[in-house]
Amino acid sequence: MESNNLSSEPNAEKALKNELNSNAKINNNNSKSKKFKLILFITHYIVINVALPLALYFSLKPILGELYAAIISSIPDIISILWSIVINRIIEILPIIIILSFFISLALSLIFNNAKLNELKSAIVLGLIGLGFSISYGFERPLLYYLNRPWQTQNNLDKFDKFNNNWQQPGYRGVMNTLSLVWGFTFIASAIVIVVLVFTIQMDLLIILSNVFTFGTILILSLWTMIYSLHKKKLARLNRNQFNK
């Protein structure tokens, strides 16, 4: 009997180690997956929202003029949005805001025959989202919840439950509320800067700065969010370890 008990202990210990190693591999794979998705998002954004619009504008401007070159340069982003809606078969808030901003800026630029007004689309998107983040701060489910859900779940129904369970945790909600405030105020400030640029600088410089500035704002906020989230997770882990002791 004693020999059986002794032999079972190493087996149990081995099983525990295997389980811990398996969990570590899963976490490592999840981390790699998130990094890959971030790199993919940045690459996609640079190509569709920065490089391609600038290439179209400066190549078409001598032929069509500023106004129509600016309008056509905005089309790749809309095509990308519509394509993602068709592929995912889910309509989220962000694509609706982007499409709405496209048509508002298009109408303004055509009515006033002013190519620079077409660049207000970035300010409209940033301003509306920033206001949504700020106003919904402290709500049971703020705007960030709905914008973050597709990224976290990849529209997978099995992951919706996990995402919703995380949202029930006070610590997780606290982090999301902080992110809502930071992203909200930064987006509103960025929208104001772009509006000022629209009415103060020339079109050629404006189309470069508005695209680069918008991308830079999102990139900096994304990197800060990653660092902040990792810091909060580390603190939560330390608190759990101290509590278990």
Biotite code that builds the C-alpha atoms (Angstrom):
import biotite.structure as struc

atoms = struc.array([
    struc.Atom([0.000, 0.000, 0.000], chain_id="A", res_id=1, res_name="MET", atom_name="CA", element="C"),
    struc.Atom([2.760, 2.441, 0.966], chain_id="A", res_id=2, res_name="GLU", atom_name="CA", element="C"),
    struc.Atom([4.640, 1.744, -2.279], chain_id="A", res_id=3, res_name="SER", atom_name="CA", element="C"),
    struc.Atom([1.457, 2.455, -4.259], chain_id="A", res_id=4, res_name="ASN", atom_name="CA", element="C"),
    struc.Atom([0.969, 5.751, -2.416], chain_id="A", res_id=5, res_name="ASN", atom_name="CA", element="C"),
    struc.Atom([4.599, 6.713, -2.996], chain_id="A", res_id=6, res_name="LEU", atom_name="CA", element="C"),
    struc.Atom([4.363, 5.869, -6.679], chain_id="A", res_id=7, res_name="SER", atom_name="CA", element="C"),
    struc.Atom([1.145, 7.853, -7.054], chain_id="A", res_id=8, res_name="SER", atom_name="CA", element="C"),
    struc.Atom([2.697, 11.030, -5.612], chain_id="A", res_id=9, res_name="GLU", atom_name="CA", element="C"),
    struc.Atom([5.303, 11.441, -8.380], chain_id="A", res_id=10, res_name="PRO", atom_name="CA", element="C"),
    struc.Atom([2.572, 10.761, -10.941], chain_id="A", res_id=11, res_name="ASN", atom_name="CA", element="C"),
    struc.Atom([0.353, 13.465, -9.426], chain_id="A", res_id=12, res_name="ALA", atom_name="CA", element="C"),
    struc.Atom([3.267, 15.877, -9.320], chain_id="A", res_id=13, res_name="GLU", atom_name="CA", element="C"),
    struc.Atom([4.115, 15.071, -12.923], chain_id="A", res_id=14, res_name="LYS", atom_name="CA", element="C"),
    struc.Atom([0.499, 15.616, -13.972], chain_id="A", res_id=15, res_name="ALA", atom_name="CA", element="C"),
    struc.Atom([0.462, 18.990, -12.198], chain_id="A", res_id=16, res_name="LEU", atom_name="CA", element="C"),
    struc.Atom([3.675, 20.058, -13.939], chain_id="A", res_id=17, res_name="LYS", atom_name="CA", element="C"),
    struc.Atom([2.262, 18.981, -17.294], chain_id="A", res_id=18, res_name="ASN", atom_name="CA", element="C"),
    struc.Atom([-0.887, 21.001, -16.650], chain_id="A", res_id=19, res_name="GLU", atom_name="CA", element="C"),
    struc.Atom([1.124, 24.085, -15.670], chain_id="A", res_id=20, res_name="LEU", atom_name="CA", element="C"),
    struc.Atom([3.318, 23.720, -18.759], chain_id="A", res_id=21, res_name="ASN", atom_name="CA", element="C"),
    struc.Atom([0.223, 23.336, -20.912], chain_id="A", res_id=22, res_name="SER", atom_name="CA", element="C"),
    struc.Atom([-1.324, 26.494, -19.454], chain_id="A", res_id=23, res_name="ASN", atom_name="CA", element="C"),
    struc.Atom([1.940, 28.371, -19.958], chain_id="A", res_id=24, res_name="ALA", atom_name="CA", element="C"),
    struc.Atom([2.029, 27.293, -23.608], chain_id="A", res_id=25, res_name="LYS", atom_name="CA", element="C"),
    struc.Atom([-1.587, 28.412, -24.090], chain_id="A", res_id=26, res_name="ILE", atom_name="CA", element="C"),
    struc.Atom([-0.845, 31.823, -22.550], chain_id="A", res_id=27, res_name="ASN", atom_name="CA", element="C"),
    struc.Atom([2.280, 32.132, -24.683], chain_id="A", res_id=28, res_name="ASN", atom_name="CA", element="C"),
    struc.Atom([0.325, 31.262, -27.822], chain_id="A", res_id=29, res_name="ASN", atom_name="CA", element="C"),
    struc.Atom([-2.384, 33.776, -26.901], chain_id="A", res_id=30, res_name="ASN", atom_name="CA", element="C"),
    struc.Atom([0.263, 36.448, -26.375], chain_id="A", res_id=31, res_name="SER", atom_name="CA", element="C"),
    struc.Atom([1.851, 35.685, -29.749], chain_id="A", res_id=32, res_name="LYS", atom_name="CA", element="C"),
    struc.Atom([-1.569, 35.724, -31.387], chain_id="A", res_id=33, res_name="SER", atom_name="CA", element="C"),
    struc.Atom([-2.365, 39.174, -29.949], chain_id="A", res_id=34, res_name="LYS", atom_name="CA", element="C"),
    struc.Atom([1.026, 40.537, -31.063], chain_id="A", res_id=35, res_name="LYS", atom_name="CA", element="C"),
    struc.Atom([0.494, 39.133, -34.560], chain_id="A", res_id=36, res_name="PHE", atom_name="CA", element="C"),
    struc.Atom([-2.983, 40.697, -34.748], chain_id="A", res_id=37, res_name="LYS", atom_name="CA", element="C"),
    struc.Atom([-1.580, 44.051, -33.625], chain_id="A", res_id=38, res_name="LEU", atom_name="CA", element="C"),
    struc.Atom([1.150, 43.897, -36.291], chain_id="A", res_id=39, res_name="ILE", atom_name="CA", element="C"),
    struc.Atom([-1.450, 42.890, -38.884], chain_id="A", res_id=40, res_name="LEU", atom_name="CA", element="C"),
    struc.Atom([-3.714, 45.775, -37.833], chain_id="A", res_id=41, res_name="PHE", atom_name="CA", element="C"),
    struc.Atom([-0.854, 48.308, -38.004], chain_id="A", res_id=42, res_name="ILE", atom_name="CA", element="C"),
    struc.Atom([0.238, 47.040, -41.434], chain_id="A", res_id=43, res_name="THR", atom_name="CA", element="C"),
    struc.Atom([-3.330, 47.105, -42.745], chain_id="A", res_id=44, res_name="HIS", atom_name="CA", element="C"),
    struc.Atom([-3.892, 50.613, -41.368], chain_id="A", res_id=45, res_name="TYR", atom_name="CA", element="C"),
    struc.Atom([-0.659, 51.986, -42.860], chain_id="A", res_id=46, res_name="ILE", atom_name="CA", element="C"),
    struc.Atom([-1.432, 50.554, -46.311], chain_id="A", res_id=47, res_name="VAL", atom_name="CA", element="C"),
    struc.Atom([-5.179, 51.291, -46.516], chain_id="A", res_id=48, res_name="ILE", atom_name="CA", element="C"),
    struc.Atom([-5.440, 54.482, -44.450], chain_id="A", res_id=49, res_name="ASN", atom_name="CA", element="C"),
    struc.Atom([-2.092, 56.196, -45.038], chain_id="A", res_id=50, res_name="VAL", atom_name="CA", element="C"),
    struc.Atom([-0.001, 54.956, -47.972], chain_id="A", res_id=51, res_name="ALA", atom_name="CA", element="C"),
    struc.Atom([-2.735, 54.194, -50.526], chain_id="A", res_id=52, res_name="LEU", atom_name="CA", element="C"),
    struc.Atom([-4.763, 57.416, -49.968], chain_id="A", res_id=53, res_name="PRO", atom_name="CA", element="C"),
    struc.Atom([-1.617, 59.548, -50.264], chain_id="A", res_id=54, res_name="LEU", atom_name="CA", element="C"),
    struc.Atom([-0.500, 57.705, -53.404], chain_id="A", res_id=55, res_name="ALA", atom_name="CA", element="C"),
    struc.Atom([-3.937, 58.115, -55.001], chain_id="A", res_id=56, res_name="LEU", atom_name="CA", element="C"),
    struc.Atom([-4.213, 61.794, -54.087], chain_id="A", res_id=57, res_name="TYR", atom_name="CA", element="C"),
    struc.Atom([-0.814, 62.895, -55.370], chain_id="A", res_id=58, res_name="PHE", atom_name="CA", element="C"),
    struc.Atom([-1.051, 60.786, -58.538], chain_id="A", res_id=59, res_name="SER", atom_name="CA", element="C"),
    struc.Atom([-4.613, 61.924, -59.404], chain_id="A", res_id=60, res_name="LEU", atom_name="CA", element="C"),
    struc.Atom([-4.306, 65.584, -58.372], chain_id="A", res_id=61, res_name="LYS", atom_name="CA", element="C"),
    struc.Atom([-2.589, 66.738, -61.626], chain_id="A", res_id=62, res_name="PRO", atom_name="CA", element="C"),
    struc.Atom([-5.323, 64.990, -63.641], chain_id="A", res_id=63, res_name="ILE", atom_name="CA", element="C"),
    struc.Atom([-8.530, 65.561, -61.649], chain_id="A", res_id=64, res_name="LEU", atom_name="CA", element="C"),
    struc.Atom([-7.654, 68.413, -59.316], chain_id="A", res_id=65, res_name="GLY", atom_name="CA", element="C"),
    struc.Atom([-7.561, 68.571, -55.513], chain_id="A", res_id=66, res_name="GLU", atom_name="CA", element="C"),
    struc.Atom([-11.248, 67.959, -54.832], chain_id="A", res_id=67, res_name="LEU", atom_name="CA", element="C"),
    struc.Atom([-11.840, 64.759, -56.776], chain_id="A", res_id=68, res_name="TYR", atom_name="CA", element="C"),
    struc.Atom([-8.373, 63.416, -56.011], chain_id="A", res_id=69, res_name="ALA", atom_name="CA", element="C"),
    struc.Atom([-9.128, 63.853, -52.290], chain_id="A", res_id=70, res_name="ALA", atom_name="CA", element="C"),
    struc.Atom([-12.527, 62.153, -52.623], chain_id="A", res_id=71, res_name="ILE", atom_name="CA", element="C"),
    struc.Atom([-11.155, 59.176, -54.554], chain_id="A", res_id=72, res_name="ILE", atom_name="CA", element="C"),
    struc.Atom([-8.284, 58.805, -52.076], chain_id="A", res_id=73, res_name="SER", atom_name="CA", element="C"),
    struc.Atom([-10.878, 58.137, -49.343], chain_id="A", res_id=74, res_name="SER", atom_name="CA", element="C"),
    struc.Atom([-12.537, 55.251, -51.186], chain_id="A", res_id=75, res_name="ILE", atom_name="CA", element="C"),
    struc.Atom([-10.066, 52.420, -50.248], chain_id="A", res_id=76, res_name="PRO", atom_name="CA", element="C"),
    struc.Atom([-10.905, 52.833, -46.549], chain_id="A", res_id=77, res_name="ASP", atom_name="CA", element="C"),
    struc.Atom([-14.646, 52.563, -47.244], chain_id="A", res_id=78, res_name="ILE", atom_name="CA", element="C"),
    struc.Atom([-14.140, 49.504, -49.459], chain_id="A", res_id=79, res_name="ILE", atom_name="CA", element="C"),
    struc.Atom([-12.105, 47.884, -46.670], chain_id="A", res_id=80, res_name="SER", atom_name="CA", element="C"),
    struc.Atom([-14.860, 48.629, -44.125], chain_id="A", res_id=81, res_name="ILE", atom_name="CA", element="C"),
    struc.Atom([-17.629, 47.260, -46.356], chain_id="A", res_id=82, res_name="LEU", atom_name="CA", element="C"),
    struc.Atom([-15.547, 44.176, -47.139], chain_id="A", res_id=83, res_name="TRP", atom_name="CA", element="C"),
    struc.Atom([-15.032, 43.443, -43.427], chain_id="A", res_id=84, res_name="SER", atom_name="CA", element="C"),
    struc.Atom([-18.795, 43.764, -42.837], chain_id="A", res_id=85, res_name="ILE", atom_name="CA", element="C"),
    struc.Atom([-19.525, 41.297, -45.651], chain_id="A", res_id=86, res_name="VAL", atom_name="CA", element="C"),
    struc.Atom([-16.882, 38.815, -44.441], chain_id="A", res_id=87, res_name="ILE", atom_name="CA", element="C"),
    struc.Atom([-17.769, 38.977, -40.728], chain_id="A", res_id=88, res_name="ASN", atom_name="CA", element="C"),
    struc.Atom([-21.521, 39.356, -41.367], chain_id="A", res_id=89, res_name="ARG", atom_name="CA", element="C"),
    struc.Atom([-21.731, 41.582, -38.299], chain_id="A", res_id=90, res_name="ILE", atom_name="CA", element="C"),
    struc.Atom([-22.317, 45.338, -38.275], chain_id="A", res_id=91, res_name="ILE", atom_name="CA", element="C"),
    struc.Atom([-20.467, 47.057, -35.422], chain_id="A", res_id=92, res_name="GLU", atom_name="CA", element="C"),
    struc.Atom([-20.584, 50.660, -34.222], chain_id="A", res_id=93, res_name="ILE", atom_name="CA", element="C"),
    struc.Atom([-17.134, 51.685, -35.520], chain_id="A", res_id=94, res_name="LEU", atom_name="CA", element="C"),
    struc.Atom([-17.766, 50.844, -39.219], chain_id="A", res_id=95, res_name="PRO", atom_name="CA", element="C"),
    struc.Atom([-21.057, 52.743, -39.065], chain_id="A", res_id=96, res_name="ILE", atom_name="CA", element="C"),
    struc.Atom([-19.290, 55.840, -37.675], chain_id="A", res_id=97, res_name="ILE", atom_name="CA", element="C"),
    struc.Atom([-16.565, 55.642, -40.350], chain_id="A", res_id=98, res_name="ILE", atom_name="CA", element="C"),
    struc.Atom([-19.090, 55.281, -43.189], chain_id="A", res_id=99, res_name="ILE", atom_name="CA", element="C"),
    struc.Atom([-21.182, 58.136, -41.762], chain_id="A", res_id=100, res_name="LEU", atom_name="CA", element="C"),
    struc.Atom([-18.125, 60.407, -41.513], chain_id="A", res_id=101, res_name="SER", atom_name="CA", element="C"),
    struc.Atom([-17.189, 59.591, -45.127], chain_id="A", res_id=102, res_name="PHE", atom_name="CA", element="C"),
    struc.Atom([-20.550, 60.756, -46.484], chain_id="A", res_id=103, res_name="PHE", atom_name="CA", element="C"),
    struc.Atom([-20.676, 63.855, -44.252], chain_id="A", res_id=104, res_name="ILE", atom_name="CA", element="C"),
    struc.Atom([-17.213, 65.018, -45.336], chain_id="A", res_id=105, res_name="SER", atom_name="CA", element="C"),
    struc.Atom([-18.006, 64.088, -48.957], chain_id="A", res_id=106, res_name="LEU", atom_name="CA", element="C"),
    struc.Atom([-21.168, 66.211, -48.896], chain_id="A", res_id=107, res_name="ALA", atom_name="CA", element="C"),
    struc.Atom([-19.386, 69.179, -47.294], chain_id="A", res_id=108, res_name="LEU", atom_name="CA", element="C"),
    struc.Atom([-16.494, 69.100, -49.760], chain_id="A", res_id=109, res_name="SER", atom_name="CA", element="C"),
    struc.Atom([-18.866, 68.943, -52.764], chain_id="A", res_id=110, res_name="LEU", atom_name="CA", element="C"),
    struc.Atom([-21.295, 71.596, -51.473], chain_id="A", res_id=111, res_name="ILE", atom_name="CA", element="C"),
    struc.Atom([-18.541, 74.108, -50.696], chain_id="A", res_id=112, res_name="PHE", atom_name="CA", element="C"),
    struc.Atom([-16.218, 72.900, -53.482], chain_id="A", res_id=113, res_name="ASN", atom_name="CA", element="C"),
    struc.Atom([-13.418, 72.622, -50.936], chain_id="A", res_id=114, res_name="ASN", atom_name="CA", element="C"),
    struc.Atom([-11.125, 69.578, -50.943], chain_id="A", res_id=115, res_name="ALA", atom_name="CA", element="C"),
    struc.Atom([-9.891, 70.301, -47.420], chain_id="A", res_id=116, res_name="LYS", atom_name="CA", element="C"),
    struc.Atom([-13.347, 69.671, -45.955], chain_id="A", res_id=117, res_name="LEU", atom_name="CA", element="C"),
    struc.Atom([-13.007, 66.049, -47.066], chain_id="A", res_id=118, res_name="ASN", atom_name="CA", element="C"),
    struc.Atom([-10.310, 65.656, -44.415], chain_id="A", res_id=119, res_name="GLU", atom_name="CA", element="C"),
    struc.Atom([-12.849, 66.409, -41.687], chain_id="A", res_id=120, res_name="LEU", atom_name="CA", element="C"),
    struc.Atom([-13.793, 62.713, -41.782], chain_id="A", res_id=121, res_name="LYS", atom_name="CA", element="C"),
    struc.Atom([-10.936, 61.858, -39.411], chain_id="A", res_id=122, res_name="SER", atom_name="CA", element="C"),
    struc.Atom([-12.032, 64.577, -36.991], chain_id="A", res_id=123, res_name="ALA", atom_name="CA", element="C"),
    struc.Atom([-15.642, 63.349, -37.146], chain_id="A", res_id=124, res_name="ILE", atom_name="CA", element="C"),
    struc.Atom([-14.632, 59.745, -36.368], chain_id="A", res_id=125, res_name="VAL", atom_name="CA", element="C"),
    struc.Atom([-12.256, 60.700, -33.557], chain_id="A", res_id=126, res_name="LEU", atom_name="CA", element="C"),
    struc.Atom([-14.668, 63.270, -32.142], chain_id="A", res_id=127, res_name="GLY", atom_name="CA", element="C"),
    struc.Atom([-17.717, 60.980, -32.100], chain_id="A", res_id=128, res_name="LEU", atom_name="CA", element="C"),
    struc.Atom([-15.810, 58.055, -30.600], chain_id="A", res_id=129, res_name="ILE", atom_name="CA", element="C"),
    struc.Atom([-14.099, 60.335, -28.081], chain_id="A", res_id=130, res_name="GLY", atom_name="CA", element="C"),
    struc.Atom([-17.442, 61.776, -26.983], chain_id="A", res_id=131, res_name="LEU", atom_name="CA", element="C"),
    struc.Atom([-18.913, 58.275, -26.803], chain_id="A", res_id=132, res_name="GLY", atom_name="CA", element="C"),
    struc.Atom([-16.038, 57.050, -24.626], chain_id="A", res_id=133, res_name="PHE", atom_name="CA", element="C"),
    struc.Atom([-16.258, 60.065, -22.309], chain_id="A", res_id=134, res_name="SER", atom_name="CA", element="C"),
    struc.Atom([-20.057, 60.189, -21.989], chain_id="A", res_id=135, res_name="ILE", atom_name="CA", element="C"),
    struc.Atom([-20.398, 56.436, -21.423], chain_id="A", res_id=136, res_name="SER", atom_name="CA", element="C"),
    struc.Atom([-17.719, 56.425, -18.697], chain_id="A", res_id=137, res_name="TYR", atom_name="CA", element="C"),
    struc.Atom([-19.112, 54.648, -15.658], chain_id="A", res_id=138, res_name="GLY", atom_name="CA", element="C"),
    struc.Atom([-21.963, 53.023, -17.590], chain_id="A", res_id=139, res_name="PHE", atom_name="CA", element="C"),
    struc.Atom([-22.561, 49.340, -16.932], chain_id="A", res_id=140, res_name="GLU", atom_name="CA", element="C"),
    struc.Atom([-21.397, 48.751, -20.509], chain_id="A", res_id=141, res_name="ARG", atom_name="CA", element="C"),
    struc.Atom([-19.622, 51.806, -21.958], chain_id="A", res_id=142, res_name="PRO", atom_name="CA", element="C"),
    struc.Atom([-18.914, 52.320, -25.649], chain_id="A", res_id=143, res_name="LEU", atom_name="CA", element="C"),
    struc.Atom([-15.470, 50.743, -25.225], chain_id="A", res_id=144, res_name="LEU", atom_name="CA", element="C"),
    struc.Atom([-17.184, 47.465, -24.325], chain_id="A", res_id=145, res_name="TYR", atom_name="CA", element="C"),
    struc.Atom([-18.870, 47.290, -27.725], chain_id="A", res_id=146, res_name="TYR", atom_name="CA", element="C"),
    struc.Atom([-15.831, 48.463, -29.686], chain_id="A", res_id=147, res_name="LEU", atom_name="CA", element="C"),
    struc.Atom([-13.473, 46.118, -27.832], chain_id="A", res_id=148, res_name="ASN", atom_name="CA", element="C"),
    struc.Atom([-15.702, 43.034, -28.074], chain_id="A", res_id=149, res_name="ARG", atom_name="CA", element="C"),
    struc.Atom([-14.974, 42.181, -31.747], chain_id="A", res_id=150, res_name="PRO", atom_name="CA", element="C"),
    struc.Atom([-11.208, 42.391, -31.095], chain_id="A", res_id=151, res_name="TRP", atom_name="CA", element="C"),
    struc.Atom([-11.358, 40.161, -28.027], chain_id="A", res_id=152, res_name="GLN", atom_name="CA", element="C"),
    struc.Atom([-13.817, 37.583, -29.376], chain_id="A", res_id=153, res_name="THR", atom_name="CA", element="C"),
    struc.Atom([-13.170, 37.650, -33.141], chain_id="A", res_id=154, res_name="GLN", atom_name="CA", element="C"),
    struc.Atom([-16.986, 37.367, -33.308], chain_id="A", res_id=155, res_name="ASN", atom_name="CA", element="C"),
    struc.Atom([-16.680, 33.814, -31.931], chain_id="A", res_id=156, res_name="ASN", atom_name="CA", element="C"),
    struc.Atom([-19.798, 32.947, -29.915], chain_id="A", res_id=157, res_name="LEU", atom_name="CA", element="C"),
    struc.Atom([-17.795, 30.712, -27.554], chain_id="A", res_id=158, res_name="ASP", atom_name="CA", element="C"),
    struc.Atom([-15.560, 33.648, -26.641], chain_id="A", res_id=159, res_name="LYS", atom_name="CA", element="C"),
    struc.Atom([-18.496, 35.973, -25.994], chain_id="A", res_id=160, res_name="PHE", atom_name="CA", element="C"),
    struc.Atom([-19.221, 34.192, -22.690], chain_id="A", res_id=161, res_name="ASP", atom_name="CA", element="C"),
    struc.Atom([-15.621, 34.558, -21.532], chain_id="A", res_id=162, res_name="LYS", atom_name="CA", element="C"),
    struc.Atom([-15.604, 38.232, -22.511], chain_id="A", res_id=163, res_name="PHE", atom_name="CA", element="C"),
    struc.Atom([-18.873, 38.867, -20.659], chain_id="A", res_id=164, res_name="ASN", atom_name="CA", element="C"),
    struc.Atom([-17.598, 36.986, -17.587], chain_id="A", res_id=165, res_name="ASN", atom_name="CA", element="C"),
    struc.Atom([-14.456, 39.139, -17.547], chain_id="A", res_id=166, res_name="ASN", atom_name="CA", element="C"),
    struc.Atom([-16.648, 42.216, -17.702], chain_id="A", res_id=167, res_name="TRP", atom_name="CA", element="C"),
    struc.Atom([-18.377, 41.161, -14.475], chain_id="A", res_id=168, res_name="GLN", atom_name="CA", element="C"),
    struc.Atom([-15.059, 41.459, -12.600], chain_id="A", res_id=169, res_name="GLN", atom_name="CA", element="C"),
    struc.Atom([-14.697, 44.863, -10.842], chain_id="A", res_id=170, res_name="PRO", atom_name="CA", element="C"),
    struc.Atom([-10.961, 45.031, -11.589], chain_id="A", res_id=171, res_name="GLY", atom_name="CA", element="C"),
    struc.Atom([-11.496, 44.448, -15.302], chain_id="A", res_id=172, res_name="TYR", atom_name="CA", element="C"),
    struc.Atom([-14.273, 47.053, -15.457], chain_id="A", res_id=173, res_name="ARG", atom_name="CA", element="C"),
    struc.Atom([-12.032, 49.519, -13.624], chain_id="A", res_id=174, res_name="GLY", atom_name="CA", element="C"),
    struc.Atom([-9.306, 49.114, -16.242], chain_id="A", res_id=175, res_name="VAL", atom_name="CA", element="C"),
    struc.Atom([-11.832, 49.539, -19.064], chain_id="A", res_id=176, res_name="MET", atom_name="CA", element="C"),
    struc.Atom([-13.241, 52.700, -17.479], chain_id="A", res_id=177, res_name="ASN", atom_name="CA", element="C"),
    struc.Atom([-9.746, 54.185, -17.210], chain_id="A", res_id=178, res_name="THR", atom_name="CA", element="C"),
    struc.Atom([-9.118, 53.339, -20.856], chain_id="A", res_id=179, res_name="LEU", atom_name="CA", element="C"),
    struc.Atom([-12.438, 54.967, -21.782], chain_id="A", res_id=180, res_name="SER", atom_name="CA", element="C"),
    struc.Atom([-11.376, 58.248, -20.182], chain_id="A", res_id=181, res_name="LEU", atom_name="CA", element="C"),
    struc.Atom([-7.861, 58.292, -21.656], chain_id="A", res_id=182, res_name="VAL", atom_name="CA", element="C"),
    struc.Atom([-8.960, 57.289, -25.169], chain_id="A", res_id=183, res_name="TRP", atom_name="CA", element="C"),
    struc.Atom([-11.965, 59.609, -24.996], chain_id="A", res_id=184, res_name="GLY", atom_name="CA", element="C"),
    struc.Atom([-10.103, 62.785, -24.046], chain_id="A", res_id=185, res_name="PHE", atom_name="CA", element="C"),
    struc.Atom([-7.214, 62.006, -26.423], chain_id="A", res_id=186, res_name="THR", atom_name="CA", element="C"),
    struc.Atom([-9.572, 61.422, -29.348], chain_id="A", res_id=187, res_name="PHE", atom_name="CA", element="C"),
    struc.Atom([-11.466, 64.657, -28.639], chain_id="A", res_id=188, res_name="ILE", atom_name="CA", element="C"),
    struc.Atom([-8.187, 66.613, -28.452], chain_id="A", res_id=189, res_name="ALA", atom_name="CA", element="C"),
    struc.Atom([-6.985, 64.984, -31.693], chain_id="A", res_id=190, res_name="SER", atom_name="CA", element="C"),
    struc.Atom([-10.254, 65.857, -33.449], chain_id="A", res_id=191, res_name="ALA", atom_name="CA", element="C"),
    struc.Atom([-9.838, 69.509, -32.432], chain_id="A", res_id=192, res_name="ILE", atom_name="CA", element="C"),
    struc.Atom([-6.257, 69.543, -33.765], chain_id="A", res_id=193, res_name="VAL", atom_name="CA", element="C"),
    struc.Atom([-7.376, 68.141, -37.136], chain_id="A", res_id=194, res_name="ILE", atom_name="CA", element="C"),
    struc.Atom([-10.191, 70.719, -37.430], chain_id="A", res_id=195, res_name="VAL", atom_name="CA", element="C"),
    struc.Atom([-7.650, 73.495, -36.774], chain_id="A", res_id=196, res_name="VAL", atom_name="CA", element="C"),
    struc.Atom([-5.332, 72.026, -39.435], chain_id="A", res_id=197, res_name="LEU", atom_name="CA", element="C"),
    struc.Atom([-8.173, 71.885, -41.986], chain_id="A", res_id=198, res_name="VAL", atom_name="CA", element="C"),
    struc.Atom([-8.701, 75.648, -41.743], chain_id="A", res_id=199, res_name="PHE", atom_name="CA", element="C"),
    struc.Atom([-5.073, 76.764, -41.383], chain_id="A", res_id=200, res_name="THR", atom_name="CA", element="C"),
    struc.Atom([-2.782, 74.832, -43.768], chain_id="A", res_id=201, res_name="ILE", atom_name="CA", element="C"),
    struc.Atom([-2.620, 73.940, -47.465], chain_id="A", res_id=202, res_name="GLN", atom_name="CA", element="C"),
    struc.Atom([-4.270, 70.780, -48.820], chain_id="A", res_id=203, res_name="MET", atom_name="CA", element="C"),
    struc.Atom([-1.078, 68.930, -49.791], chain_id="A", res_id=204, res_name="ASP", atom_name="CA", element="C"),
    struc.Atom([0.330, 69.261, -46.290], chain_id="A", res_id=205, res_name="LEU", atom_name="CA", element="C"),
    struc.Atom([-3.079, 68.686, -44.688], chain_id="A", res_id=206, res_name="LEU", atom_name="CA", element="C"),
    struc.Atom([-3.695, 65.294, -46.287], chain_id="A", res_id=207, res_name="ILE", atom_name="CA", element="C"),
    struc.Atom([-0.284, 64.109, -45.098], chain_id="A", res_id=208, res_name="ILE", atom_name="CA", element="C"),
    struc.Atom([-0.560, 65.449, -41.558], chain_id="A", res_id=209, res_name="LEU", atom_name="CA", element="C"),
    struc.Atom([-4.170, 64.375, -40.976], chain_id="A", res_id=210, res_name="SER", atom_name="CA", element="C"),
    struc.Atom([-3.458, 60.776, -42.009], chain_id="A", res_id=211, res_name="ASN", atom_name="CA", element="C"),
    struc.Atom([-0.152, 60.517, -40.150], chain_id="A", res_id=212, res_name="VAL", atom_name="CA", element="C"),
    struc.Atom([-1.518, 62.311, -37.066], chain_id="A", res_id=213, res_name="PHE", atom_name="CA", element="C"),
    struc.Atom([-4.572, 60.035, -36.853], chain_id="A", res_id=214, res_name="THR", atom_name="CA", element="C"),
    struc.Atom([-2.431, 56.917, -37.248], chain_id="A", res_id=215, res_name="PHE", atom_name="CA", element="C"),
    struc.Atom([0.097, 58.181, -34.707], chain_id="A", res_id=216, res_name="GLY", atom_name="CA", element="C"),
    struc.Atom([-2.639, 58.897, -32.161], chain_id="A", res_id=217, res_name="THR", atom_name="CA", element="C"),
    struc.Atom([-4.128, 55.406, -32.488], chain_id="A", res_id=218, res_name="ILE", atom_name="CA", element="C"),
    struc.Atom([-0.695, 53.738, -32.423], chain_id="A", res_id=219, res_name="LEU", atom_name="CA", element="C"),
    struc.Atom([0.458, 55.595, -29.296], chain_id="A", res_id=220, res_name="ILE", atom_name="CA", element="C"),
    struc.Atom([-2.817, 54.865, -27.504], chain_id="A", res_id=221, res_name="LEU", atom_name="CA", element="C"),
    struc.Atom([-2.633, 51.184, -28.496], chain_id="A", res_id=222, res_name="SER", atom_name="CA", element="C"),
    struc.Atom([0.929, 50.841, -27.187], chain_id="A", res_id=223, res_name="LEU", atom_name="CA", element="C"),
    struc.Atom([0.033, 52.674, -23.965], chain_id="A", res_id=224, res_name="TRP", atom_name="CA", element="C"),
    struc.Atom([-3.002, 50.412, -23.530], chain_id="A", res_id=225, res_name="THR", atom_name="CA", element="C"),
    struc.Atom([-0.834, 47.291, -23.874], chain_id="A", res_id=226, res_name="MET", atom_name="CA", element="C"),
    struc.Atom([1.683, 48.575, -21.307], chain_id="A", res_id=227, res_name="ILE", atom_name="CA", element="C"),
    struc.Atom([-1.044, 49.707, -18.895], chain_id="A", res_id=228, res_name="TYR", atom_name="CA", element="C"),
    struc.Atom([-2.962, 46.411, -19.199], chain_id="A", res_id=229, res_name="SER", atom_name="CA", element="C"),
    struc.Atom([0.180, 44.351, -18.591], chain_id="A", res_id=230, res_name="LEU", atom_name="CA", element="C"),
    struc.Atom([0.989, 46.503, -15.546], chain_id="A", res_id=231, res_name="HIS", atom_name="CA", element="C"),
    struc.Atom([-2.496, 45.984, -14.079], chain_id="A", res_id=232, res_name="LYS", atom_name="CA", element="C"),
    struc.Atom([-2.329, 42.225, -14.733], chain_id="A", res_id=233, res_name="LYS", atom_name="CA", element="C"),
    struc.Atom([1.037, 42.067, -12.958], chain_id="A", res_id=234, res_name="LYS", atom_name="CA", element="C"),
    struc.Atom([-0.375, 43.927, -9.948], chain_id="A", res_id=235, res_name="LEU", atom_name="CA", element="C"),
    struc.Atom([-3.402, 41.625, -9.836], chain_id="A", res_id=236, res_name="ALA", atom_name="CA", element="C"),
    struc.Atom([-1.101, 38.583, -9.935], chain_id="A", res_id=237, res_name="ARG", atom_name="CA", element="C"),
    struc.Atom([1.017, 39.935, -7.074], chain_id="A", res_id=238, res_name="LEU", atom_name="CA", element="C"),
    struc.Atom([-2.095, 40.650, -5.007], chain_id="A", res_id=239, res_name="ASN", atom_name="CA", element="C"),
    struc.Atom([-3.373, 37.108, -5.563], chain_id="A", res_id=240, res_name="ARG", atom_name="CA", element="C"),
    struc.Atom([-0.029, 35.634, -4.524], chain_id="A", res_id=241, res_name="ASN", atom_name="CA", element="C"),
    struc.Atom([0.045, 37.722, -1.335], chain_id="A", res_id=242, res_name="GLN", atom_name="CA", element="C"),
    struc.Atom([-3.550, 36.757, -0.548], chain_id="A", res_id=243, res_name="PHE", atom_name="CA", element="C"),
    struc.Atom([-2.777, 33.047, -1.025], chain_id="A", res_id=244, res_name="ASN", atom_name="CA", element="C"),
    struc.Atom([0.137, 33.310, 1.396], chain_id="A", res_id=245, res_name="LYS", atom_name="CA", element="C"),
])
